Amino acid sequence: MPNRISVALLVTATLLVAACGSGSGTLSFNNAPAGLTVRLTDAPVDDALEVVVVFTGIELQPAGGGAPIAVSFSTPKSINVLQLQNGTTTNLVEGANVPVGQYSWLRLLISADQNLQGGSYIRLKDGRQFALFIPSGSESGLKLVRGFSVAQGNITRLVVDFDLRKSIVAPPGQLPNWFLKPVLRVVDELQVGTLAGTVNLATLATTLGTTESACKPGIYVYSGTGVTPDDMDGNNADGIDPLVYLPLIPAAGASTATYNVPFLEAGAYTVATTCNFDVDASPAVSEYDPTAQAPAPGATPPAGYQTMKFRSKNATVNSAVTTTVDFP
């Protein structure tokens, strides 16, 4: 298993919460139920055959306080998120009755205890299997803080981006457990679009001063325009971390690769490509520092100096449409 994958596996699992309700303002709670549906989707992942997450239920917190509204499963649901790719979804919760009103957060309840048999796990292509362990995961679950409304007669759909490339680590000395430290974001499905495009790898390599055969291509998406690209390092001190980052894999014998990034909230973004995707080995380590200054003649370059080169463009994502950004 390459070093890049030993510390972080890509799985962008997305949950869509569809409930009877949408709109602004504060709603008072009553006993009238509304339907709730939760679906899962995922993006491709490297070097894993399965990433199975075992869900035991969900909780919704009324904004006015009080006990969370629980939706428990009579039988835990084991979902291999690798079977759900490129926007494909499967229902986690369908048609559950919940009170109408304003909610302040959603919690996903997951079976992910240390050394647990039958809980969440990852199975690699070499056949090894490891438990996925969330510290206090069974008690606290995965809490997603964002206000939303559930009201009769409308539909609310929340999209939770569950990015395992940033979230799975294999800490030394912890086998047979791998840590699951989820990186999550929540968007409104009615306000999201897709970024897609084609990258000419020969042109990219020439532009960045390398050869196509040496190019290890990747695509990075950042919130906002004019962003100076940085690697994924968990620290915005040296630059904004990418919202999404993916390897680019060309078809056999092709000099182009395509990308597709769904579930991006409508707004402004910077899209960047690189031939140095292999440098970005860990989501918690800065392998590249865009703020690093050139060293004095004969001096040792500072850590991360010029280890990655990017070509970037600005993009605007609109709701319910695909925005195309090509790198010819």
Backbone bond lengths (Angstrom), bond angles and torsions (degrees), N, CA, C in turn:
res aa  C-N    CA-C-N  psi(-1)  N-CA   C-N-CA  omega(-1)  CA-C   N-CA-C  phi
1 M - - - 1.455 - - 1.528 109.21 -
2 P 1.358 119.59 121.81 1.453 121.47 -176.86 1.519 111.52 -60.07
3 N 1.344 116.54 155.54 1.458 120.73 -179.23 1.511 112.41 -57.11
4 R 1.351 116.97 -36.23 1.461 120.09 -177.89 1.509 110.70 -59.50
5 I 1.322 116.93 -35.43 1.456 119.79 -175.92 1.526 111.18 -91.15
6 S 1.311 118.67 -19.71 1.460 119.71 -178.20 1.516 112.18 -66.03
7 V 1.315 117.04 -21.40 1.463 119.74 -179.18 1.521 112.83 -111.82
8 A 1.330 118.54 -12.65 1.465 118.42 -178.48 1.515 109.82 -161.37
9 L 1.304 116.33 124.39 1.459 122.21 177.34 1.506 109.18 -109.54
10 L 1.324 116.35 140.43 1.452 120.33 179.11 1.512 110.59 -84.48
11 V 1.294 115.87 118.11 1.461 122.37 165.30 1.516 105.33 -145.49
12 T 1.306 118.34 111.12 1.447 119.01 174.71 1.515 106.68 -98.81
13 A 1.314 116.74 95.49 1.451 122.01 -179.82 1.506 107.96 -93.85
14 T 1.317 117.80 126.42 1.451 121.93 -176.10 1.504 110.08 -118.67
15 L 1.327 116.57 133.20 1.451 121.92 179.05 1.501 109.22 -112.12
16 L 1.324 116.64 132.50 1.440 121.35 179.00 1.508 108.60 -110.91
17 V 1.326 116.21 118.93 1.449 121.46 -179.71 1.510 107.59 -97.13
18 A 1.311 117.65 110.66 1.451 121.67 -179.65 1.510 108.57 -109.15
19 A 1.318 117.41 114.01 1.457 121.43 -179.28 1.507 109.01 -130.15
20 C 1.336 116.11 160.02 1.444 120.00 175.90 1.511 108.03 -73.17
21 G 1.314 118.08 91.05 1.448 119.04 178.44 1.506 112.52 161.94
22 S 1.317 116.49 140.25 1.438 123.41 174.59 1.505 107.39 -167.42
23 G 1.321 116.06 161.81 1.450 117.94 175.76 1.499 111.82 123.12
24 S 1.329 115.88 178.42 1.453 121.14 -175.31 1.516 110.56 -104.93
25 G 1.332 115.50 173.62 1.461 120.58 178.47 1.507 111.77 91.87
26 T 1.310 115.91 170.87 1.452 122.22 179.73 1.511 110.16 -98.75
27 L 1.318 115.72 130.68 1.460 121.15 -179.02 1.514 109.05 -108.33
28 S 1.321 117.26 136.81 1.458 120.37 175.86 1.515 108.91 -82.52
29 F 1.322 116.66 146.78 1.456 121.11 -179.00 1.519 110.70 -82.11
30 N 1.289 115.54 145.25 1.453 121.72 171.94 1.511 108.01 -145.06
31 N 1.298 117.13 -172.82 1.460 120.26 -175.76 1.520 113.67 -88.67
32 A 1.333 116.99 0.94 1.461 119.01 -179.19 1.520 109.36 -70.57
33 P 1.338 117.92 126.00 1.456 119.76 -177.98 1.517 111.82 -82.18
34 A 1.308 115.55 157.31 1.454 122.18 171.44 1.514 107.70 -133.63
35 G 1.336 117.44 154.07 1.461 120.99 -178.58 1.511 111.50 -76.86
36 L 1.327 115.89 146.85 1.457 121.52 177.65 1.522 109.31 -135.00
37 T 1.334 115.41 127.74 1.457 121.03 177.09 1.526 108.53 -127.24
38 V 1.325 117.26 134.42 1.456 122.43 176.85 1.521 107.56 -123.04
39 R 1.329 115.43 126.44 1.459 120.37 179.03 1.513 110.12 -120.97
40 L 1.339 115.74 159.21 1.463 121.91 -179.33 1.512 110.16 -119.12
41 T 1.329 116.61 144.59 1.453 121.79 168.87 1.517 108.57 -144.63
42 D 1.329 117.32 171.55 1.451 120.97 -169.13 1.521 109.60 -154.38
43 A 1.331 116.74 165.68 1.455 123.24 171.78 1.523 108.93 -118.35
44 P 1.353 117.56 162.80 1.467 119.58 -176.40 1.521 113.31 -58.40
45 V 1.330 115.85 156.83 1.472 121.55 -179.27 1.525 109.26 -135.85
46 D 1.323 115.76 150.56 1.457 121.32 -179.32 1.520 111.43 -91.24
47 D 1.333 116.71 143.84 1.468 123.71 165.27 1.524 115.02 57.57
48 A 1.312 118.06 28.76 1.460 120.98 174.82 1.519 108.57 -137.28
49 L 1.324 115.93 139.91 1.458 120.85 174.41 1.517 111.51 -88.66
50 E 1.329 115.87 -34.38 1.460 120.58 -179.22 1.528 110.13 -144.80
51 V 1.298 116.34 140.54 1.457 122.78 163.16 1.525 104.74 -128.84
52 V 1.322 115.23 100.18 1.465 121.52 -173.64 1.526 109.11 -101.64
53 V 1.315 115.45 123.37 1.458 121.69 176.59 1.531 107.43 -111.96
54 V 1.340 116.16 128.08 1.461 121.89 -177.37 1.531 108.40 -100.85
55 F 1.326 116.07 114.21 1.462 122.39 -178.76 1.534 109.43 -99.89
56 T 1.329 115.11 137.42 1.462 120.05 178.36 1.524 112.61 -112.98
57 G 1.326 117.75 -7.29 1.458 120.96 177.86 1.510 111.22 158.09
58 I 1.335 115.67 -173.81 1.462 121.26 175.19 1.520 108.29 -137.95
59 E 1.337 115.88 162.61 1.452 122.21 174.54 1.523 109.36 -133.52
60 L 1.326 116.33 144.25 1.451 123.43 176.38 1.525 108.16 -121.99
61 Q 1.330 117.16 130.84 1.457 120.72 -178.42 1.528 110.97 -99.80
62 P 1.348 118.12 114.86 1.468 120.02 174.43 1.525 110.75 -58.97
63 A 1.332 116.07 137.11 1.461 120.19 -177.23 1.517 112.14 -64.70
64 G 1.328 117.33 -26.57 1.448 120.38 -179.02 1.512 114.56 -81.65
65 G 1.329 117.42 2.86 1.454 121.45 -179.03 1.512 111.88 96.71
66 G 1.308 115.43 -171.76 1.449 120.15 -176.73 1.507 111.44 92.24
67 A 1.316 115.01 -178.80 1.461 120.59 -177.57 1.528 110.71 -70.90
68 P 1.341 117.71 144.20 1.459 120.02 175.50 1.528 111.63 -61.32
69 I 1.332 115.51 150.85 1.459 121.75 174.12 1.525 107.67 -84.44
70 A 1.325 117.10 117.97 1.465 121.41 -176.01 1.518 111.01 -98.99
71 V 1.336 114.70 137.07 1.468 122.29 170.06 1.523 105.69 -120.87
72 S 1.334 116.43 98.61 1.462 121.25 -175.97 1.518 110.82 -96.81
73 F 1.324 115.85 148.10 1.455 121.44 177.37 1.522 108.88 -94.82
74 S 1.312 117.17 133.45 1.464 119.90 177.60 1.518 110.76 -64.23
75 T 1.336 116.21 -31.33 1.464 122.81 176.06 1.521 108.39 -131.56
76 P 1.334 119.28 130.77 1.463 120.24 179.16 1.531 111.47 -54.96
77 K 1.322 116.46 145.55 1.456 121.93 -179.31 1.522 109.66 -107.19
78 S 1.344 115.67 114.24 1.460 121.69 178.07 1.523 108.36 -93.58
79 I 1.327 116.99 119.20 1.459 121.23 -176.13 1.513 109.49 -123.51
80 N 1.318 116.26 120.89 1.458 122.63 173.76 1.521 107.54 -83.95
81 V 1.326 116.19 101.10 1.459 119.20 -173.57 1.527 112.93 -68.07
82 L 1.328 117.95 -14.49 1.459 119.72 178.46 1.521 112.58 -70.55
83 Q 1.320 117.26 -15.53 1.462 120.35 176.38 1.520 112.22 -81.93
84 L 1.312 116.36 -6.37 1.462 122.21 -177.01 1.515 108.38 -115.47
85 Q 1.333 116.37 100.58 1.452 119.49 -174.57 1.519 111.08 -131.01
86 N 1.353 114.34 156.02 1.462 122.71 174.38 1.519 113.18 55.32
87 G 1.333 116.04 42.19 1.451 120.19 175.10 1.510 115.11 90.76
88 T 1.343 118.71 -4.62 1.459 120.89 175.53 1.523 109.35 -66.08
89 T 1.329 117.21 141.64 1.463 120.34 -176.99 1.520 111.05 -127.85
90 T 1.306 115.11 159.48 1.457 122.94 170.65 1.517 107.96 -137.50
91 N 1.305 117.50 148.78 1.458 120.76 -177.00 1.526 110.95 -77.27
92 L 1.316 115.06 130.61 1.456 121.88 170.36 1.527 109.50 -96.01
93 V 1.322 115.78 -44.98 1.468 122.72 174.61 1.515 107.00 -130.11
94 E 1.319 116.61 133.81 1.461 119.43 -179.07 1.526 109.67 -135.90
95 G 1.332 114.92 119.74 1.456 120.34 173.01 1.512 115.17 71.13
96 A 1.325 118.84 23.21 1.468 120.33 178.16 1.527 109.76 -70.23
97 N 1.319 117.31 142.30 1.462 122.08 178.53 1.529 109.88 -87.74
98 V 1.342 115.85 123.19 1.463 121.40 176.75 1.523 108.00 -133.32
99 P 1.330 117.97 152.74 1.467 120.06 179.12 1.526 111.49 -66.13
100 V 1.327 116.40 146.10 1.452 119.89 173.81 1.520 108.87 -71.40
101 G 1.326 117.41 156.66 1.452 120.83 178.92 1.513 112.53 145.24
102 Q 1.322 115.66 -172.94 1.449 122.82 179.30 1.524 108.79 -97.26
103 Y 1.330 115.90 133.77 1.462 121.93 179.63 1.522 109.47 -118.59
104 S 1.324 115.64 148.33 1.466 119.83 -178.31 1.520 113.04 -104.24
105 W 1.322 118.33 -22.48 1.450 119.85 176.19 1.521 111.84 -159.62
106 L 1.330 113.49 162.92 1.465 123.49 176.58 1.517 107.15 -123.55
107 R 1.322 116.73 137.92 1.467 121.01 177.70 1.527 109.54 -123.34
108 L 1.336 115.63 131.39 1.462 122.25 174.44 1.523 107.88 -96.21
109 L 1.307 117.31 123.79 1.463 121.79 180.00 1.522 108.62 -94.15
110 I 1.337 115.97 124.69 1.461 121.91 -171.34 1.518 110.17 -130.60
111 S 1.334 116.47 141.31 1.453 122.58 173.87 1.520 108.28 -87.54
112 A 1.343 117.16 102.65 1.467 121.71 -176.38 1.521 110.16 -151.27
113 D 1.330 116.04 58.52 1.456 121.09 179.24 1.529 110.73 -88.25
114 Q 1.314 116.23 162.10 1.458 121.45 179.89 1.524 110.66 -67.24
115 N 1.346 115.50 134.54 1.471 123.35 178.82 1.525 112.95 58.46
116 L 1.317 116.42 23.43 1.466 119.90 -177.00 1.520 111.18 -77.71
117 Q 1.310 116.39 128.30 1.460 122.18 172.04 1.523 108.51 -91.59
118 G 1.299 116.48 128.41 1.462 119.98 -178.72 1.509 113.56 91.71
119 G 1.344 117.95 2.17 1.455 121.46 176.70 1.519 110.60 -96.50
120 S 1.330 116.46 -162.44 1.459 121.63 -179.65 1.531 110.17 -63.67
121 Y 1.339 115.93 145.67 1.465 118.65 -178.25 1.526 110.77 -156.65
122 I 1.336 114.60 164.76 1.458 122.34 172.39 1.522 107.99 -122.00
123 R 1.339 116.41 136.10 1.469 121.20 176.12 1.522 107.79 -121.43
124 L 1.339 115.76 124.80 1.449 122.24 -175.69 1.521 111.21 -87.88
125 K 1.328 115.21 167.53 1.462 120.19 -178.38 1.519 112.47 -67.27
126 D 1.339 116.65 -21.42 1.468 118.99 177.64 1.526 112.06 -85.00
127 G 1.341 118.34 5.46 1.449 123.03 175.94 1.513 115.18 95.41
128 R 1.329 118.48 -14.59 1.462 120.08 179.54 1.521 110.73 -69.49
129 Q 1.313 115.66 143.39 1.461 121.81 -179.34 1.519 109.46 -128.70
130 F 1.336 116.67 135.98 1.459 122.17 -177.48 1.521 110.17 -132.97
131 A 1.325 115.54 140.41 1.460 120.34 175.56 1.523 109.66 -68.82
132 L 1.327 116.30 142.41 1.455 122.00 172.63 1.519 107.91 -95.25
133 F 1.318 116.07 121.31 1.457 122.47 -173.16 1.520 110.31 -115.94
134 I 1.328 116.19 121.51 1.466 121.55 172.38 1.523 107.33 -105.85
135 P 1.328 118.92 114.62 1.469 119.24 175.94 1.524 110.84 -53.49
136 S 1.341 116.51 122.80 1.469 123.49 -177.29 1.523 111.92 61.54
137 G 1.334 116.36 19.58 1.455 119.63 -175.93 1.511 114.50 -61.73
138 S 1.339 116.72 -39.73 1.456 119.39 -177.90 1.518 111.81 -67.51
139 E 1.356 115.72 -29.68 1.458 119.00 -179.22 1.525 112.28 -85.00
140 S 1.335 116.61 -43.33 1.463 119.56 -172.58 1.515 113.48 -100.82
141 G 1.333 118.34 -22.11 1.457 120.62 -178.94 1.514 111.86 63.65
142 L 1.335 115.92 -159.69 1.450 122.43 179.88 1.519 108.34 -110.92
143 K 1.317 116.64 102.82 1.455 122.37 -173.70 1.521 110.30 -88.90
144 L 1.328 116.56 127.65 1.451 123.86 -177.21 1.519 108.05 -117.38
145 V 1.319 116.83 105.19 1.458 121.29 -173.22 1.522 109.76 -91.57
146 R 1.315 116.04 110.20 1.462 123.57 172.22 1.519 107.64 -167.93
147 G 1.310 117.07 130.85 1.453 120.07 -179.89 1.517 112.50 -71.48
148 F 1.319 116.44 143.37 1.458 121.73 175.01 1.524 109.00 -155.29
149 S 1.320 114.95 159.80 1.455 121.26 -177.84 1.517 111.09 -109.82
150 V 1.322 115.21 147.87 1.462 122.42 171.86 1.524 106.27 -124.98
151 A 1.319 116.90 114.51 1.465 121.07 -176.17 1.513 110.01 -137.72
152 Q 1.284 116.10 155.34 1.457 120.80 -179.44 1.519 110.75 -71.86
153 G 1.317 115.58 140.42 1.453 120.78 172.49 1.514 115.47 89.43
154 N 1.324 119.37 -3.92 1.462 122.29 178.91 1.527 109.72 -129.86
155 I 1.333 115.62 176.55 1.465 121.11 179.71 1.531 109.09 -124.95
156 T 1.322 116.77 128.24 1.461 122.43 171.78 1.519 108.16 -113.11
157 R 1.319 116.34 127.13 1.464 120.40 179.19 1.521 108.60 -126.51
158 L 1.310 116.25 114.61 1.455 121.56 176.31 1.523 109.38 -103.11
159 V 1.316 115.94 137.85 1.459 121.72 178.61 1.521 108.44 -110.30
160 V 1.313 116.21 118.96 1.465 122.31 179.34 1.523 108.85 -104.46
161 D 1.323 116.53 114.25 1.459 121.81 -179.57 1.525 108.77 -87.26
162 F 1.314 116.58 112.57 1.462 125.31 -174.98 1.525 106.63 -108.58
163 D 1.336 117.15 90.10 1.465 122.75 -169.93 1.523 110.88 -94.46
164 L 1.334 116.16 100.27 1.459 119.84 -177.05 1.520 113.84 -79.45
165 R 1.333 118.13 -14.14 1.468 118.44 173.00 1.529 109.14 -59.44
166 K 1.335 115.55 -33.59 1.454 120.22 179.68 1.525 111.97 -93.50
167 S 1.334 117.45 -4.91 1.463 119.52 -164.36 1.511 116.09 -117.52
168 I 1.328 119.66 -17.91 1.469 121.31 -178.00 1.519 109.39 -103.63
169 V 1.325 116.57 127.58 1.459 121.31 177.00 1.523 109.17 -133.70
170 A 1.337 114.95 149.10 1.465 121.46 176.53 1.516 107.58 -110.02
171 P 1.330 118.66 85.43 1.460 120.74 -175.12 1.521 112.04 -68.89
172 P 1.330 118.13 140.34 1.469 120.73 179.48 1.524 111.60 -58.06
173 G 1.339 114.82 136.57 1.449 119.81 175.98 1.510 115.72 80.21
174 Q 1.341 117.57 4.02 1.461 120.14 -176.60 1.532 113.38 -105.16
175 L 1.339 118.37 -3.41 1.456 119.62 179.70 1.518 109.46 -57.40
176 P 1.357 119.44 143.77 1.467 126.89 11.52 1.528 114.58 -89.35
177 N 1.313 118.99 23.67 1.458 121.44 -179.74 1.526 111.58 -103.64
178 W 1.317 115.93 138.53 1.456 122.19 167.11 1.517 106.55 -110.57
179 F 1.329 116.35 140.88 1.448 120.08 -179.36 1.527 110.75 -81.27
180 L 1.314 114.81 139.21 1.453 121.97 172.12 1.524 106.54 -113.13
181 K 1.334 115.91 105.88 1.464 121.78 179.82 1.522 107.68 -116.47
182 P 1.322 115.60 84.24 1.462 120.27 -166.43 1.524 114.23 -61.10
183 V 1.339 114.45 136.76 1.456 123.28 169.48 1.525 106.27 -108.42
184 L 1.317 116.52 113.92 1.456 121.61 -170.99 1.520 110.79 -125.25
185 R 1.319 116.68 148.09 1.459 121.88 168.65 1.516 107.87 -139.68
186 V 1.311 115.80 152.97 1.457 121.25 -175.87 1.518 109.33 -122.49
187 V 1.330 116.77 129.96 1.460 122.05 176.20 1.516 108.99 -132.21
188 D 1.303 115.45 165.47 1.464 122.12 178.43 1.524 108.24 -93.23
189 E 1.334 117.12 121.90 1.463 120.84 -175.43 1.521 112.46 -59.31
190 L 1.321 117.81 -29.64 1.455 120.71 179.96 1.527 111.66 -74.86
191 Q 1.321 117.42 -7.47 1.459 121.19 -178.14 1.522 111.76 -122.00
192 V 1.325 117.05 26.96 1.459 120.05 -178.88 1.516 111.29 -118.61
193 G 1.322 114.77 154.75 1.448 122.42 174.65 1.513 109.63 -136.55
194 T 1.332 115.65 -166.97 1.461 122.22 -175.49 1.511 110.38 -128.61
195 L 1.326 116.57 141.20 1.455 122.82 169.09 1.516 108.48 -104.61
196 A 1.317 116.99 133.23 1.453 120.79 179.72 1.519 109.04 -148.68
197 G 1.322 115.82 160.38 1.453 118.75 178.29 1.504 113.02 175.00
198 T 1.324 114.13 -178.78 1.460 123.21 179.42 1.523 109.15 -122.69
199 V 1.324 116.16 138.33 1.457 121.84 178.84 1.525 108.41 -116.53
200 N 1.336 116.54 122.81 1.456 121.49 174.52 1.528 107.62 -82.55
201 L 1.307 116.50 107.51 1.461 121.14 -172.21 1.519 112.52 -70.49
202 A 1.317 117.38 -32.30 1.464 119.68 178.23 1.525 110.10 -65.85
203 T 1.338 115.89 -44.94 1.461 120.01 179.00 1.523 110.87 -66.50
204 L 1.339 116.52 -41.84 1.464 120.74 178.92 1.515 110.53 -59.60
205 A 1.323 117.11 -46.65 1.463 120.94 -178.75 1.522 111.05 -61.10
206 T 1.324 116.90 -43.90 1.465 120.43 179.68 1.521 110.81 -63.39
207 T 1.344 115.88 -43.14 1.471 120.74 -179.71 1.518 111.37 -61.60
208 L 1.342 116.75 -36.99 1.466 120.98 -176.42 1.520 113.10 -93.41
209 G 1.336 116.89 6.96 1.452 120.28 172.99 1.505 115.39 78.45
210 T 1.339 116.89 31.78 1.461 120.02 177.49 1.522 108.33 -136.59
211 T 1.323 116.61 -169.93 1.461 121.10 178.31 1.517 109.98 -110.62
212 E 1.321 116.10 156.99 1.462 119.84 -179.76 1.525 111.04 -60.82
213 S 1.330 117.52 -37.89 1.467 119.94 -178.51 1.528 111.45 -67.43
214 A 1.320 117.51 -27.71 1.464 121.11 -179.67 1.523 112.64 -91.67
215 C 1.314 117.39 -8.05 1.462 121.71 -175.39 1.531 111.14 -74.74
216 K 1.314 116.54 126.54 1.465 123.47 173.03 1.533 106.89 -109.77
217 P 1.330 117.33 87.43 1.467 119.77 -165.07 1.525 114.03 -79.67
218 G 1.324 114.49 150.39 1.458 121.30 175.62 1.510 109.80 -153.06
219 I 1.330 115.95 161.93 1.453 122.55 178.99 1.529 108.69 -121.08
220 Y 1.324 117.16 137.83 1.460 124.15 -179.17 1.526 108.73 -126.82
221 V 1.345 116.29 138.53 1.467 121.49 177.66 1.529 107.82 -124.93
222 Y 1.344 115.68 127.72 1.462 122.40 -178.39 1.527 110.00 -120.81
223 S 1.308 117.63 147.01 1.456 122.54 174.23 1.518 109.53 -72.45
224 G 1.347 116.02 131.31 1.452 120.87 178.59 1.513 112.66 94.88
225 T 1.328 116.68 157.77 1.456 121.96 178.86 1.520 110.74 -95.36
226 G 1.323 115.15 157.32 1.451 120.83 177.67 1.507 114.66 67.46
227 V 1.328 118.13 22.88 1.466 121.64 -179.20 1.523 110.01 -74.90
228 T 1.317 116.58 134.20 1.465 120.94 171.93 1.518 108.19 -77.71
229 P 1.340 118.95 116.61 1.470 120.70 -174.05 1.520 112.47 -60.77
230 D 1.334 114.96 142.08 1.459 123.62 175.61 1.514 107.91 -133.04
231 D 1.328 116.90 161.17 1.457 119.98 173.66 1.528 108.91 -75.52
232 M 1.340 116.47 170.40 1.460 121.60 175.23 1.517 107.55 -83.72
233 D 1.357 116.11 110.74 1.460 119.12 -176.95 1.520 113.42 -134.61
234 G 1.331 118.02 2.07 1.448 120.43 177.79 1.509 114.64 74.28
235 N 1.337 116.40 13.19 1.466 120.37 -177.83 1.521 108.45 -145.61
236 N 1.330 116.76 119.97 1.462 120.72 -178.92 1.523 113.16 -87.07
237 A 1.333 117.92 6.66 1.460 120.94 -177.34 1.527 111.78 -63.87
238 D 1.337 117.17 -35.78 1.461 120.03 -179.22 1.524 112.44 -101.76
239 G 1.325 117.32 5.69 1.455 121.42 -179.82 1.517 110.72 150.14
240 I 1.325 115.67 158.43 1.461 121.14 -178.38 1.520 110.21 -70.50
241 D 1.318 116.99 130.28 1.460 120.98 175.76 1.525 110.29 -71.23
242 P 1.331 117.58 150.80 1.461 119.88 178.04 1.522 111.62 -68.84
243 L 1.326 114.58 145.69 1.450 120.17 172.99 1.522 109.54 -71.93
244 V 1.339 115.26 -40.76 1.466 123.12 178.52 1.522 107.63 -139.64
245 Y 1.337 117.43 139.70 1.460 120.39 172.05 1.520 108.68 -143.53
246 L 1.344 115.86 134.17 1.458 122.05 -171.30 1.524 110.19 -140.74
247 P 1.331 117.30 148.80 1.462 118.99 170.85 1.519 110.13 -73.29
248 L 1.305 116.67 150.23 1.463 122.04 173.38 1.523 107.81 -102.53
249 I 1.317 116.58 124.98 1.463 120.99 -176.18 1.528 108.64 -120.66
250 P 1.338 117.69 106.86 1.465 119.99 -179.61 1.522 111.24 -73.90
251 A 1.316 114.92 155.66 1.460 119.60 172.98 1.529 108.73 -66.62
252 A 1.326 116.09 156.06 1.464 120.85 -177.63 1.526 110.55 -54.93
253 G 1.324 115.78 125.76 1.455 121.23 177.44 1.512 114.82 78.46
254 A 1.320 118.04 0.63 1.460 121.06 -177.00 1.516 111.40 -94.34
255 S 1.325 115.52 153.16 1.456 121.58 177.07 1.526 111.37 -104.21
256 T 1.327 116.06 11.60 1.460 120.29 177.95 1.526 109.61 -129.58
257 A 1.319 115.43 155.57 1.462 121.83 175.55 1.526 107.78 -136.90
258 T 1.312 116.34 145.96 1.454 121.05 178.90 1.527 109.94 -108.74
259 Y 1.326 116.05 155.69 1.460 121.29 176.41 1.518 108.77 -136.38
260 N 1.329 115.48 157.17 1.457 122.23 179.34 1.524 108.16 -149.17
261 V 1.322 117.06 117.98 1.458 122.27 -178.44 1.531 108.01 -120.98
262 P 1.345 117.63 97.83 1.459 120.27 -179.35 1.527 111.95 -85.41
263 F 1.335 115.33 172.72 1.469 122.76 172.42 1.525 113.45 60.97
264 L 1.325 116.43 41.73 1.455 121.36 172.36 1.521 108.26 -97.70
265 E 1.322 116.50 130.04 1.450 120.75 179.57 1.529 109.63 -64.51
266 A 1.328 116.53 140.66 1.455 121.16 -179.74 1.526 109.92 -53.94
267 G 1.339 115.97 132.91 1.451 119.55 -178.71 1.513 111.49 157.58
268 A 1.335 115.57 -167.06 1.456 122.94 -175.86 1.523 110.98 -97.41
269 Y 1.337 115.62 140.06 1.460 121.58 -177.64 1.529 110.62 -141.08
270 T 1.328 114.57 161.02 1.453 122.25 167.58 1.517 107.61 -113.95
271 V 1.342 116.65 128.53 1.462 122.44 178.23 1.525 107.33 -109.67
272 A 1.315 117.08 130.06 1.464 120.79 -176.77 1.520 110.30 -132.84
273 T 1.323 115.24 145.78 1.456 120.78 175.13 1.525 109.09 -120.77
274 T 1.321 116.04 155.56 1.464 121.79 -178.87 1.518 109.90 -146.64
275 C 1.313 115.81 158.33 1.468 122.48 170.18 1.519 110.97 -102.52
276 N 1.329 116.60 8.04 1.470 121.56 -175.62 1.516 111.82 -118.12
277 F 1.320 117.57 34.20 1.463 120.02 -177.67 1.519 111.88 -61.36
278 D 1.334 117.69 -28.88 1.462 120.93 -179.98 1.519 112.78 -68.11
279 V 1.330 117.41 -19.83 1.467 120.69 178.19 1.525 110.67 -68.21
280 D 1.330 116.65 -33.43 1.470 122.44 -175.41 1.527 109.05 -79.62
281 A 1.339 116.06 73.59 1.459 121.66 -168.96 1.514 114.10 -83.20
282 S 1.320 117.90 -28.55 1.455 120.48 -175.16 1.516 110.28 -133.95
283 P 1.339 117.64 135.93 1.460 119.71 178.39 1.515 113.31 -73.75
284 A 1.338 117.65 -6.22 1.467 121.02 -177.88 1.525 112.66 -115.84
285 V 1.337 117.47 7.13 1.460 121.68 -177.79 1.522 108.95 -126.97
286 S 1.326 116.94 136.84 1.465 121.37 178.12 1.521 109.47 -86.58
287 E 1.323 116.10 101.65 1.466 120.59 175.67 1.526 111.48 -88.41
288 Y 1.342 116.17 -15.56 1.465 120.68 -179.23 1.519 108.76 -139.04
289 D 1.324 116.68 133.10 1.460 122.03 179.90 1.526 108.56 -122.88
290 P 1.342 117.64 102.98 1.465 119.37 -178.64 1.519 113.68 -66.73
291 T 1.347 117.71 -13.55 1.463 120.94 -179.98 1.526 112.78 -93.82
292 A 1.339 116.52 -4.80 1.464 119.70 -177.34 1.530 111.13 -63.60
293 Q 1.325 116.15 134.12 1.460 121.83 -178.76 1.531 110.40 -88.76
294 A 1.328 114.87 150.63 1.461 120.01 178.01 1.526 109.91 -61.01
295 P 1.320 117.54 137.01 1.471 120.03 -178.81 1.530 110.98 -74.04
296 A 1.305 115.99 159.16 1.463 121.15 173.84 1.529 109.18 -66.32
297 P 1.310 117.82 154.40 1.480 120.20 179.93 1.533 111.55 -52.37
298 G 1.316 115.15 126.21 1.450 120.98 178.87 1.509 114.94 86.07
299 A 1.334 117.76 -9.75 1.460 121.32 -179.08 1.527 110.71 -84.63
300 T 1.325 115.93 157.31 1.460 121.27 177.85 1.527 109.98 -74.04
301 P 1.321 117.91 129.42 1.466 119.30 179.51 1.522 110.78 -61.21
302 P 1.328 118.00 144.90 1.465 120.49 176.90 1.523 110.76 -66.00
303 A 1.323 116.21 158.65 1.467 121.23 -178.74 1.522 110.25 -56.98
304 G 1.316 115.71 133.44 1.450 120.79 176.56 1.510 115.40 80.28
305 Y 1.336 118.41 5.81 1.457 120.61 -176.93 1.527 110.68 -72.18
306 Q 1.344 115.97 118.94 1.467 124.20 175.38 1.533 113.61 54.58
307 T 1.322 117.59 30.66 1.468 119.18 178.33 1.522 112.15 -78.91
308 M 1.343 117.44 -17.68 1.459 121.22 178.26 1.527 109.02 -134.38
309 K 1.329 115.23 144.97 1.457 121.56 174.30 1.531 108.22 -125.53
310 F 1.318 116.47 143.23 1.461 121.85 -174.98 1.529 110.59 -130.15
311 R 1.310 114.12 155.80 1.465 122.42 165.00 1.520 105.91 -122.46
312 S 1.322 118.32 128.97 1.465 120.22 -172.56 1.519 112.35 -131.43
313 K 1.343 113.79 158.77 1.464 122.70 176.68 1.516 108.81 -142.86
314 N 1.333 115.86 153.39 1.462 121.14 173.34 1.518 110.08 -85.91
315 A 1.333 115.85 152.05 1.465 120.74 179.55 1.519 109.44 -148.83
316 T 1.315 115.89 150.23 1.461 122.45 174.30 1.514 108.80 -119.25
317 V 1.330 116.54 121.96 1.465 122.21 179.35 1.520 108.70 -97.26
318 N 1.317 115.83 130.66 1.456 122.33 176.94 1.517 110.04 -112.14
319 S 1.318 116.02 155.53 1.462 121.33 -176.84 1.516 111.22 -63.97
320 A 1.322 115.15 137.99 1.470 124.18 170.09 1.521 113.90 64.47
321 V 1.341 118.26 18.34 1.460 120.53 176.79 1.528 108.88 -133.91
322 T 1.343 114.70 163.84 1.449 121.12 175.38 1.523 109.79 -102.63
323 T 1.317 116.61 123.73 1.463 123.11 176.13 1.519 108.47 -95.53
324 T 1.340 115.97 125.15 1.463 120.92 -177.19 1.521 110.02 -98.06
325 V 1.327 116.19 126.21 1.452 122.77 175.40 1.524 107.11 -129.17
326 D 1.327 116.23 104.80 1.456 121.99 -179.74 1.529 110.32 -97.95
327 F 1.319 115.00 154.82 1.459 121.64 173.17 1.518 107.16 -122.29
328 P 1.353 115.41 86.40 1.468 118.25 -176.07 1.521 112.66 -73.65
